Amino acid sequence: MAKALQVSQDVLEENNDNTFVIMNDMATCEKLLEKYKDAKNSLKEAFAKSGRVKNSVQSALLSNLGSLYIRTGRYEEADHACQRVLTVAEKANDRMLMMPCKAC
């Protein structure tokens, strides 16, 4: 996955949807491997970069971050991340995204 990320950054540039999706996928793998600190850092980096270009992948990144916080017992931070995703979902009128946010 690290190689895929490097290729994406080189070919598509680092502020591309595909690059952010790969970063999100890497964080998911890190979470499954219980490398929680690495997962959090990956998600926060991807979110910060995607925010500079008002990227549509931000919701998935924040949702994944909320899930990570729940898994690690950081419920207040999880609630904050989920509320941010809900705000994005409401602005986009994305009902499919709103449902998991409300459950979170």
C-alpha positions, 0 to 999 in steps of 0.5 A: 500500500505504501508503494501504491501511495507513492505512485499515486502521489507521483503520478496524480499528485498528493492532493488527488481523491485517489491519493486520499482514498489510498491513505484512508485504506492504509489507515484501515489496515493499520487499524486492523493490525492494531497500529492505532497511532499510525492509523490516527496519524495517517487519517489526520494527515490525509484529512489535513491535506484534503481540507486544503482542496475541499475534498469530497473524501473528507467524510470517509476520513473523518468517519474512519477516524471516529471509528478508530476513536471508538475502538480505542475508547476515546469516545469524546473525540469519536463524538467530535469526529462523527459530528463533523462528518454529520455536518459535511453530510448535511451540507451535501444532503447525503442521507446515506452518510448521515445514517452512520454518523447519527449512529456513531 
